Amino acid sequence: MIMEVLGHSSIRVTMDVCTFVRLDAQRSAFGQVGDALRGDGDGAEDDGGPGSVPAAV
């Protein structure tokens, strides 16, 4: 169904695109977790608010 809606010529094209997007999103998420654990963040998550991760428990 997704292949048809997106107008891809084959299911392989759809799977390649969806897999790439998913892997890219996973890499980004892992990078953000690593930054938070190291305290390297540069955004609002670094302000000690509810989204921050404690360095020691």
N, C-alpha and C positions, 0 to 999 in steps of 0.2 A: 504494500500500500504506500509506504513512504517513498519507495523508488518511483512509483508512478506519479505521486504528487510533486516530487522534486524534478521529474522529467529525466531521470538518469536512464542511460541506455541498457544498463545491466545491474543486477543486485550487487555485483562486485564493486562497482563504482560507489554505490551507496554505502556499502560496508567499509570500504577504504576511507571515505570521508568521515563517517561516524566514528570509526576507530581512531583516526588521527585526532579528531576533536576531543574525544574522551581521554586519550593519552596526554594531550596537551593540558587539559584541565587537571588531570592527576598530578602532572609535574608541577604545575603552578601551586596546587594545594600543598604538596610536599614541601615546596620551597617556602611557603608561608608558615608552615608548622616549624620548619627549621629556623627561620628568622625569629619566630616568637620564642622558641626555646633558647636561642642565643641572645635574645634581646636586641636583634639587629633591625627590627621593624622601623619604618619611617612614617607611619600614619597614625590614625586615631587609636589603633590597637595598642600603641606604645604608651598611652597615657595612664596606665594603671586602672583603667575602667573595667567594666564587666567582660570585655573581650580579651583582656590580657591574660597571659599565662604566668603563674608564679615561677620564679627561678629555683626555689627550693621549697620542699613541703615538710 
